[in-house]
Amino acid sequence: FAAAVPILLRFAESAYVYDVEVAPTAWFTEQSVQPRPGVRVATGAGLSTLRVGSIAPHGLLWIGYEYQFALGAEPPVHVFKIGSRVGLDWDY
């Protein structure tokens, strides 16, 4: 199980959307009761469609890097992630 508390900055220019993210993370494993702390940095770029009422859909390609600190006898862990992020911006 993994958990994170991201701080996300989103920049929008016309139909283009750019994300920059930083997050403290924690990994919970079966081998250890104590969570393994870490940090994640990520960025994304994509497109936003026209606003439909108060909703603006968007889709981004996303790439991230996580570093999990050493915990006891376990060595540090480096994780590279790539994927997509799809969402809705809601302006009430």
Secondary structure, DSSP 8 states (H G I E B T S, - for coil): -EEE--EEEEEEETTEEEEEEEEEEEE--SS-SS-EEEEEEEEEEEEE---BTTEEEEEEEEEEEEEE--BTTB--EEEEEEEEEEEEEE--
